[in-house]
Amino acid sequence: MRDSEFIRAKVPMTKEEVRAISLDKLELHRAKRMLDVGSGTGSVTIQAARTYPELEVVAVERNEDAVALTQENIQHFGCHNVRLHQGLAPIELEGSFDAIFVGGTGGNMQEIFDWCAQLMEPGGRLVLNFILLENALEAAQIAEQMDWEDLEIVSVQASRWTAIGKGHYFKPQNPTIIVSCKKKE
């Protein structure tokens, strides 16, 4: 899905190139339930829900403006397989998940990992996005300490062809670090 399809505001959004890689690493074709932690605009939630209409998607967001924007995008795209919760993760949720995407930890990295480990089905995929190297390294260390499998770290730098004056250039987006791993079966 293109970024331009989403209703936008001053709320952070996972850009389409990063979203595509992150969703691929979640292996949603095998999943029944997905959790999006720190949904922002709802771009990851919406694209997962639209791509896999049988998937139950649960989104958690702490920022009131972002919750309103995610809800607006849910309605805009007619996603009936999404449930949205406002709150600072970790929050109480029912059931378990096969895939969890974390777009923001709110500074609670270890708590988020512990919570994900409790909610995750064995063999489930966890994908986290970061713009700060220190946070990505902390996530990788925690994943290793908790014995998550298939740990991968990928740095993505995308740039968009943009007109300027009589010419064009590639306008860079923020580099994003994608950390992915799997809970032991």
C-alpha positions as CSV (number, residue, x, y, z in Angstrom):
1,M,0.0,0.0,0.0
2,R,1.2,3.5,-0.8
3,D,1.8,5.9,2.1
4,S,-0.4,8.5,0.2
5,E,-3.5,6.2,0.7
6,F,-3.5,6.8,4.5
7,I,-5.0,9.7,6.3
8,R,-2.0,11.5,7.8
9,A,-1.2,13.9,10.6
10,K,1.8,14.7,12.7
11,V,1.7,11.1,14.0
12,P,4.7,8.8,13.1
13,M,4.1,6.3,10.3
14,T,6.1,3.2,9.2
15,K,6.9,4.1,5.6
16,E,5.8,1.7,2.8
17,E,9.2,0.2,2.0
18,V,10.0,-0.5,5.6
19,R,6.4,-1.7,6.2
20,A,6.7,-4.2,3.3
21,I,9.9,-5.7,4.7
22,S,8.6,-5.8,8.3
23,L,5.3,-7.4,7.3
24,D,7.2,-10.0,5.2
25,K,9.4,-10.9,8.2
26,L,6.2,-11.4,10.3
27,E,5.3,-14.3,8.0
28,L,1.6,-13.4,8.3
29,H,0.6,-16.0,5.7
30,R,1.0,-18.5,8.6
31,A,-0.6,-16.3,11.3
32,K,-4.1,-16.2,12.8
33,R,-3.6,-13.3,15.2
34,M,-1.3,-10.3,15.0
35,L,-0.5,-7.6,17.5
36,D,0.7,-4.1,16.5
37,V,2.3,-2.3,19.4
38,G,2.6,1.5,18.9
39,S,0.3,1.6,15.9
40,G,0.9,5.3,15.1
41,T,-1.2,6.1,12.0
42,G,-2.2,2.4,11.8
43,S,-0.3,1.8,8.6
44,V,1.1,-1.7,9.7
45,T,-2.3,-2.7,11.2
46,I,-4.2,-1.6,8.1
47,Q,-1.9,-3.2,5.5
48,A,-1.8,-6.5,7.5
49,A,-5.6,-6.5,7.9
50,R,-6.3,-5.7,4.2
51,T,-3.7,-8.2,2.9
52,Y,-4.9,-11.0,5.1
53,P,-8.7,-10.5,5.7
54,E,-8.9,-13.7,7.8
55,L,-6.2,-12.4,10.2
56,E,-7.4,-10.9,13.5
57,V,-5.3,-7.8,14.1
58,V,-5.1,-6.1,17.5
59,A,-3.4,-2.7,17.8
60,V,-2.2,-0.9,20.9
61,E,-1.3,2.8,21.0
62,R,-0.7,5.2,23.9
63,N,-1.0,8.5,22.1
64,E,-4.6,9.8,22.0
65,D,-4.1,11.6,18.6
66,A,-2.6,8.5,17.1
67,V,-5.5,6.3,18.4
68,A,-7.9,8.7,16.8
69,L,-5.9,8.6,13.5
70,T,-5.6,4.8,13.6
71,Q,-9.4,4.6,14.1
72,E,-10.0,7.0,11.2
73,N,-7.8,4.8,9.0
74,I,-9.5,1.7,10.1
75,Q,-12.9,3.2,9.0
76,H,-11.4,4.7,5.9
77,F,-10.2,1.3,4.7
78,G,-13.2,-0.6,6.1
79,C,-11.1,-3.0,8.2
80,H,-13.5,-5.1,10.2
81,N,-10.8,-7.5,11.4
82,V,-9.1,-4.9,13.7
83,R,-9.5,-4.2,17.4
84,L,-7.8,-1.0,18.7
85,H,-6.8,-0.5,22.4
86,Q,-5.5,2.8,23.9
87,G,-2.9,2.3,26.5
88,L,0.8,2.1,27.3
89,A,2.1,-1.4,26.6
90,P,2.3,-3.8,28.3
91,I,-1.5,-3.9,28.7
92,E,-3.9,-6.7,29.6
93,L,-4.9,-8.6,26.4
94,E,-6.9,-11.8,25.9
95,G,-5.5,-14.7,23.9
96,S,-2.2,-15.3,22.2
97,F,-0.6,-14.2,19.0
98,D,1.4,-15.8,16.2
99,A,2.9,-12.4,15.1
100,I,3.8,-9.3,17.0
101,F,5.1,-6.0,15.4
102,V,6.6,-3.4,17.7
103,G,6.8,0.1,16.2
104,G,7.6,1.7,19.5
105,T,8.6,0.6,23.0
106,G,8.1,3.8,24.9
107,G,11.4,3.1,26.7
108,N,10.1,-0.2,28.2
109,M,12.2,-2.6,26.1
110,Q,12.6,-5.4,28.6
111,E,8.9,-5.1,29.7
112,I,7.8,-5.2,26.1
113,F,9.9,-8.4,25.4
114,D,8.6,-10.1,28.5
115,W,5.0,-9.2,27.5
116,C,5.6,-10.4,24.0
117,A,7.0,-13.7,25.3
118,Q,3.9,-14.2,27.4
119,L,1.5,-13.4,24.5
120,M,3.4,-15.2,21.7
121,E,2.6,-18.7,20.5
122,P,5.7,-21.0,20.2
123,G,7.2,-20.5,16.8
124,G,5.6,-17.0,16.5
125,R,7.4,-14.1,14.9
126,L,8.4,-10.8,16.6
127,V,9.5,-7.8,14.5
128,L,10.6,-4.5,15.9
129,N,11.5,-1.2,14.1
130,F,13.9,1.4,15.4
131,I,15.5,4.6,14.2
132,L,18.0,4.7,17.1
133,L,20.9,2.2,16.9
134,E,21.1,1.9,20.7
135,N,17.5,0.7,20.9
136,A,18.0,-1.8,18.1
137,L,21.2,-3.2,19.9
138,E,19.3,-3.4,23.2
139,A,16.5,-5.3,21.5
140,A,19.0,-7.7,19.9
141,Q,20.7,-8.3,23.3
142,I,17.4,-9.0,25.0
143,A,16.3,-11.4,22.2
144,E,19.6,-13.3,22.6
145,Q,19.4,-13.4,26.4
146,M,15.8,-14.6,26.2
147,D,16.8,-17.3,23.7
148,W,14.7,-16.2,20.7
149,E,15.6,-17.9,17.5
150,D,16.5,-16.7,14.0
151,L,17.6,-13.3,15.1
152,E,18.1,-10.9,12.2
153,I,19.0,-7.3,12.1
154,V,18.5,-5.4,8.8
155,S,19.1,-1.7,8.1
156,V,16.9,-0.1,5.5
157,Q,17.5,3.2,3.8
158,A,15.0,4.3,1.2
159,S,15.0,7.4,-0.9
160,R,12.3,8.8,-3.1
161,W,12.7,10.3,-6.6
162,T,11.8,14.0,-6.1
163,A,11.6,17.0,-8.5
164,I,13.7,20.0,-7.5
165,G,13.9,23.0,-9.8
166,K,14.7,21.7,-13.3
167,G,16.1,18.4,-12.1
168,H,15.5,15.5,-9.7
169,Y,17.1,13.9,-6.7
170,F,16.5,11.1,-4.3
171,K,15.1,12.6,-1.1
172,P,16.2,10.3,1.8
173,Q,13.9,8.9,4.5
174,N,15.2,8.1,8.0
175,P,17.2,4.9,8.0
176,T,15.2,2.2,9.9
177,I,16.7,-0.9,11.7
178,I,14.4,-3.9,11.6
179,V,15.0,-6.6,14.3
180,S,13.2,-9.9,13.8
181,C,13.2,-13.1,15.7
182,K,11.1,-16.2,16.5
183,K,9.9,-17.6,19.8
184,K,11.3,-21.2,20.4
185,E,8.8,-23.9,19.6
